């Protein structure tokens, strides 16, 4: 495992200690690992939403509605199952 050293202001460190205990984490390190994983997940989800918005905008510019695209996807998925 790789490590990172982070300096926290005293108030934030106190909040971290309390959250660690209240959240049932074994250590502040476990809490921070979880927090970092959640933040990275949130960031990836944001990128996916941004991509979906760009696709939706592109489809709208071409005159397609999300409903049409979903219908086409369902037809494709259904046809693909038949082999």
Backbone bond lengths (Angstrom), bond angles and torsions (degrees), N, CA, C in turn:
res aa  C-N    CA-C-N  psi(-1)  N-CA   C-N-CA  omega(-1)  CA-C   N-CA-C  phi
1 X - - - 1.438 - - 1.528 108.41 -
2 X 1.325 116.59 143.53 1.467 121.86 176.64 1.515 108.82 -92.10
3 X 1.314 117.48 157.61 1.461 119.45 -179.47 1.518 111.16 -127.99
4 X 1.325 114.13 156.41 1.457 123.34 177.99 1.521 106.73 -133.84
5 X 1.302 116.64 137.29 1.458 120.72 176.40 1.519 108.23 -104.10
6 X 1.322 115.34 129.89 1.462 120.84 -177.94 1.522 108.54 -128.92
7 X 1.321 115.86 132.47 1.459 120.29 174.83 1.525 108.00 -97.06
8 X 1.323 116.22 131.41 1.460 121.63 -178.59 1.523 109.65 -118.28
9 X 1.331 116.59 144.84 1.458 118.85 171.60 1.534 109.01 -60.92
10 X 1.324 117.08 152.97 1.467 122.10 -175.28 1.526 111.92 -55.23
11 X 1.333 117.53 -42.11 1.475 120.21 -179.30 1.521 111.63 -63.21
12 X 1.314 116.33 -43.34 1.467 119.96 -179.82 1.525 110.49 -67.43
13 X 1.323 117.21 -38.04 1.459 120.31 177.61 1.526 110.85 -63.53
14 X 1.337 116.79 -40.39 1.473 120.42 178.10 1.527 110.13 -62.76
15 X 1.341 116.86 -40.92 1.472 120.76 177.12 1.526 110.58 -63.89
16 X 1.325 116.02 -39.41 1.461 120.87 178.35 1.526 110.47 -62.03
17 X 1.314 117.16 -45.81 1.464 120.39 178.97 1.521 111.50 -61.05
18 X 1.330 116.94 -43.25 1.464 120.97 179.55 1.530 110.59 -65.38
19 X 1.321 116.92 -45.50 1.465 121.05 179.84 1.525 110.82 -63.33
20 X 1.318 116.55 -35.54 1.465 120.85 178.22 1.523 110.17 -62.37
21 X 1.316 116.25 -47.07 1.466 120.82 179.90 1.522 111.22 -68.64
22 X 1.326 116.39 -48.23 1.474 120.84 -177.38 1.529 111.95 -64.46
23 X 1.330 115.83 -32.03 1.455 120.13 -176.99 1.507 114.12 -87.33
24 X 1.330 116.86 -2.40 1.461 119.88 178.25 1.518 114.19 76.09
25 X 1.317 117.31 21.50 1.465 120.39 178.02 1.519 109.59 -80.25
26 X 1.322 116.52 149.80 1.467 120.62 179.53 1.519 111.92 -71.84
27 X 1.332 116.11 -29.84 1.458 119.55 -176.51 1.527 109.41 -156.80
28 X 1.325 114.98 165.09 1.464 120.28 175.32 1.528 110.04 -62.06
29 X 1.324 116.21 -34.21 1.468 120.09 178.60 1.526 110.94 -61.85
30 X 1.339 116.56 -41.97 1.470 119.80 177.70 1.523 110.86 -63.03
31 X 1.342 115.71 -41.65 1.459 119.73 178.55 1.527 110.67 -61.33
32 X 1.334 116.20 -45.70 1.467 120.57 -178.86 1.519 110.81 -64.45
33 X 1.350 117.43 -41.15 1.474 120.25 176.59 1.519 110.98 -56.73
34 X 1.327 115.12 -46.15 1.465 120.62 -179.74 1.527 110.17 -64.20
35 X 1.317 117.06 -43.60 1.468 121.01 -179.29 1.528 111.24 -62.96
36 X 1.323 116.81 -41.44 1.460 120.60 178.53 1.531 110.20 -64.92
37 X 1.332 116.96 -44.02 1.470 120.67 178.75 1.527 110.67 -60.18
38 X 1.338 116.83 -43.16 1.468 120.57 178.41 1.515 111.26 -63.19
39 X 1.324 117.32 -42.68 1.467 121.16 -179.64 1.523 110.78 -64.74
40 X 1.325 117.44 -41.24 1.466 120.55 177.59 1.525 111.11 -64.71
41 X 1.326 116.69 -40.05 1.463 120.69 177.04 1.529 110.07 -62.31
42 X 1.315 116.50 -44.35 1.465 121.76 178.62 1.530 110.69 -60.28
43 X 1.315 116.38 -41.35 1.460 120.48 179.46 1.532 110.90 -65.21
44 X 1.339 117.07 -44.91 1.475 120.46 178.30 1.522 110.87 -62.19
45 X 1.338 116.34 -41.80 1.460 120.36 178.68 1.524 110.09 -61.24
46 X 1.316 117.27 -40.28 1.462 121.24 177.04 1.515 112.00 -61.58
47 X 1.324 116.37 -39.86 1.464 120.02 177.79 1.523 111.00 -65.13
48 X 1.322 116.86 -39.38 1.470 120.57 177.89 1.525 109.77 -63.62
49 X 1.336 116.90 -45.96 1.473 119.83 178.90 1.520 111.35 -61.21
50 X 1.338 117.27 -39.94 1.468 120.20 177.63 1.519 110.96 -61.90
51 X 1.332 116.01 -42.46 1.465 120.49 179.09 1.520 110.84 -64.16
52 X 1.325 116.92 -44.31 1.466 121.05 178.60 1.527 110.40 -60.95
53 X 1.320 116.81 -41.88 1.471 119.83 178.77 1.520 111.39 -62.26
54 X 1.346 117.52 -40.80 1.471 120.10 178.30 1.524 110.86 -65.61
55 X 1.323 116.68 -40.31 1.469 120.22 178.27 1.519 109.99 -64.12
56 X 1.325 115.93 -45.59 1.463 120.65 -179.91 1.528 110.67 -60.19
57 X 1.320 116.72 -41.60 1.458 120.77 179.09 1.533 110.29 -64.47
58 X 1.337 115.82 -42.75 1.461 119.68 178.51 1.521 112.29 -62.83
59 X 1.326 116.37 -40.11 1.464 120.02 178.01 1.523 110.91 -65.52
60 X 1.335 116.09 -41.71 1.464 119.96 179.55 1.526 110.44 -63.48
61 X 1.324 116.87 -39.02 1.472 120.44 178.12 1.518 111.36 -63.56
62 X 1.313 116.81 -26.28 1.472 120.95 178.75 1.524 111.78 -93.45
63 X 1.330 115.79 2.26 1.461 119.99 176.15 1.514 115.43 87.23
64 X 1.330 117.83 16.07 1.458 121.47 179.62 1.525 110.22 -101.19
65 X 1.319 116.09 144.12 1.461 120.38 176.72 1.527 109.09 -101.24
66 X 1.330 117.62 156.70 1.468 119.29 175.91 1.531 111.81 -57.82
67 X 1.333 116.66 -35.33 1.467 120.49 179.45 1.534 110.31 -61.29
68 X 1.327 117.41 -44.11 1.467 120.53 178.54 1.525 111.45 -61.49
69 X 1.294 115.73 -42.11 1.458 120.03 -178.79 1.527 110.64 -65.15
70 X 1.334 116.84 -42.85 1.469 119.86 177.89 1.522 111.53 -63.10
71 X 1.330 117.10 -41.30 1.470 119.78 177.24 1.522 110.79 -60.36
72 X 1.335 116.74 -44.29 1.458 121.04 179.32 1.524 110.75 -63.65
73 X 1.325 116.80 -41.10 1.457 121.34 178.17 1.527 110.26 -61.38
74 X 1.326 117.22 -45.39 1.466 120.62 -179.89 1.527 110.84 -63.23
75 X 1.338 117.25 -40.01 1.471 119.67 176.88 1.528 109.94 -62.49
76 X 1.330 116.76 -44.68 1.457 121.33 179.90 1.529 110.45 -61.84
77 X 1.339 116.08 -45.84 1.462 120.74 -178.94 1.517 110.31 -62.35
78 X 1.325 116.57 -42.83 1.461 121.21 179.47 1.523 110.96 -64.34
79 X 1.322 117.60 -45.82 1.468 121.85 178.81 1.522 111.45 -64.31
80 X 1.327 116.89 -36.27 1.462 121.51 -178.82 1.521 111.87 -65.87
81 X 1.336 117.30 -31.17 1.459 121.43 -179.94 1.524 111.44 -69.51
82 X 1.307 115.47 -27.46 1.477 118.90 -179.26 1.518 111.85 -72.59
83 X 1.322 114.61 -21.64 1.429 118.58 171.43 1.454 118.82 92.78
